[in-house]
Amino acid sequence: SAHMSVSSSKQPGNDANDANLSVKGVSHLIIVQIIAKLLTFVLNQLIIRYLSPSIIGVTTYLEFICSTILFFSRESIRLSVQRVRNNLDNKDYVAQKVVNFGILAIAFAFPIFMVIGYWQLNYSLVMDKLFVSPFYKPVIVLFVALVILELLVEPIYCLYQFQLDFGKRSKFEGSAIFVKCIVSVLSILLARQYFVDQKFEGVAICAFALAQFSYSLTLFACYLMSFRFEFHDNKINYNLVKLKDENAREFYFEQDTLTIVKGFFVQMIFKQFLTEGDKLLISHLCTIEEQGMYAVMANYGSIIARLLFQPLEESTRLMFTKLLNENTRSQGDEKPQKLESHKCMQTFNYLKLISIFYFNLSLIILFAGVTSGPYLLKLLMGGRASNWESTDIFKLFPRYVVYLPFLAFNGILEALFSSMATNSDLKNFSKFMTLITILVLIFLYLLIDVLNLRISGLILANVFNMSSRIGYCYFKISKFYSKENVKVSFVDIVRYSCPSILITSIIWIIQLFIIGKNTTNFVQLILNACFSFVLVIILMVMERKNLKKPFEKVTNKFMKPKLD
C-alpha cells in the first residue's frame, strides 16, 4: 500500500528493502515476545503460591482499566499515523507532523481519564474492594503515573512506527518486561518477610502496581534516550509545532489524517466493546476470587497457546498473505485475478497439513491435559501448602483444557481468513462478530448468573464464541477454494478424523481402568506420560504419509525468498 512506502533505510523509496526490514523486525518482535512470556511465566512461578485469588483478581482488573484508557487514547492515532502524507525531500517536516499526532494522544487522554475514573469510582465492585485494603493510595498514584508515562512515550512511538522501525520497539519492550518481572518478584518476596494476611494483600497489590510502573518507566526512559540520541541535531521537537503547507496555511494536524483519526476513534469504541465487553460483564457477574482463578487458569492454559500457536499463526499469516498477493499486485481490485493453480494447491496443502497437525495436537492436549493438568497445576502452584488448595481451581482446570483446541483452531483459521479476505469480506466478518458478541454476552449472563454455572459457564460461553467463529471461517475458506475448483468436503474431514479419535478414546478407556479419571500422584503422572507417548507414536504411524515429506516442499519454497 502506498502509505507504507516510508523508507527506514537511508535511500528514499526503497520498498523491497522496507518489506524485508519490516518482516525482520516483526520476527524479532515475535522472538522477544516469546522470551518475555517464558521469563514472566518462570518468575511468576516463584510468587504464585503466596498470592490469593483476590490479589490476582484486583491486579488483573486494574491492568484492564489502564489498558482501556491507553487503548482509547492512542489506538486510533497509531492506526492513522501510517497515512500521514510522506514527503521524501523534507523528512523532518513529515516527522514533525507525526510527532504532532503523538501529542494529540496525550490530549485525548484527559477526558477519557475523567470519564473512566468517574465510572470506576462510582460503579465498580472491584474498586470497593480496593478501597478497604490498606495501602490503596499508593496503588492509585502508581497506576495514574504509569498511564501518564506511557502516554508521554506516544509521540516517539508513532515516529518509529512511521519509519517501520520495529527493532527498537522489540528491544525496549523486552527490557521493560524484564525489569517488570524482577521488580514484581523482589517486591512480593520482600512483602512476604514483613507483612501477613490483610496487610500482605494490600502490599501485594501495591507490589504489582510498582512492577507495572517500573515497566512504563523503563519504556519511557528507553524511548526518550533513543529520541534524544537520534534526533538531537534535527529540527524535530518533542512538542506541538505549528507547520505550514504548500499554500502557506498554518496547521497543527494534517486534515486528511485527522479525518481518519476521527473515523478510527468511533470504530475503536465499538471494537473495545466487542473485544473487552465480556471482561466488563464478568467483572460485574463474578466475584473477585472467581476473576482471579479464571485469570490464573487462562495464564497457565494459554502458555501452550502463546508459545506454540501464536508464532505459527503469525508465520502462517505472513506466508499466506505473501503467496496469495504475489501475483495480485493490483491491490485496488476487490477480487484478485485467478490464482495460478499450483499456488492454490500449495496454499491448500499447507492448510491441510497445518489442520492435521492442530487436530493431532488437540487430541494429545486433551488426553494428557484433562488427566494430568490439575495435578501439574497443583505442583506448579506450591502443592498442599499453597493458598490455592481451598479453591475450586484444580476441579475447573480440566474444563479450561477442553477449551484450548477451540482457541487454537480459531486462531489459525482467522489468520488464514484474514490473509484471503477482501475489504467486503472483512466488513461482513465484523457484522458477524457483532452478532456473535451480543449472543456471547447474553449467554454469559444466562450461564453465570441465571443457571449459576459460574466459571464453567464462562468457559462454555467462550467455547460457543470460538466455535461460531471457526464455523464462519471454515465456510468462507471452503468457498474461496471452491471458486478455485478445490473441494473442501466436511464428510471427508469427519471420515479422516474418526480413526484417530477412536484410537485416542480406546487408550483413554484403558488408562481409566489403570489410573482413574485424574492423576493424583507422581507414579500416575509418569503412567499418564507413558500413555501419552504411546498415543503420540500411534498417531504418528497413522500420519506417516503426511510426515514423510514434512513441510519439505513448503520450507524449501519459503527458505529461498528469505535469502535474497
Secondary structure, DSSP 8 states (H G I E B T S, - for coil): -GGG---SSSSTT-HHHHHHHHHHHHHHHHHHHHHHHHHHHHHHHHHGGG--HHHHHHHHHHHHHHHHHHHHHHHHHHHHHTTS---TT-HHHHHHHHHHHHHHHHHHHHHHHHHHHHHHHHH-HHHHHHHHSTTHHHHHHHHHHHHHHHHHHHHHHHHHHHTT-HHHHHHHHHHHHHHHHHHHHHHHHHHHHH--HHHHHHHHHHHHHHHHHHHHHHHHHHHHHHHHHHHTTSS--SS---EE-TT--EESS-HHHHHHHHHHHHHHHHHHHHHHHHHHHHHHHS-HHHHHHHHHHHHHHHHHIIIIIHHHHHHHHHHHHHHHHHT---TT-SS-----HHHHHHHHHHHHHHHHHHHHHHHHHHHHHHHHHHHHHHHHTTGGGSTTTTSSHHHHHHHHHHHHHHHHHHHHHHHHHHHH--HHHHHHHHHHHHHHHHHHHHHHIIIIIIS--HHHHHHHHHHHHHHHHHHHHHHHHHHHHHHTT----HHHHHHHHHHHHHHHHHHHHHHHHHT-SS--SHHHHHHHHHHHHHHHHHHHHHTHHHHHSTTHHHHHHHHHHHH-
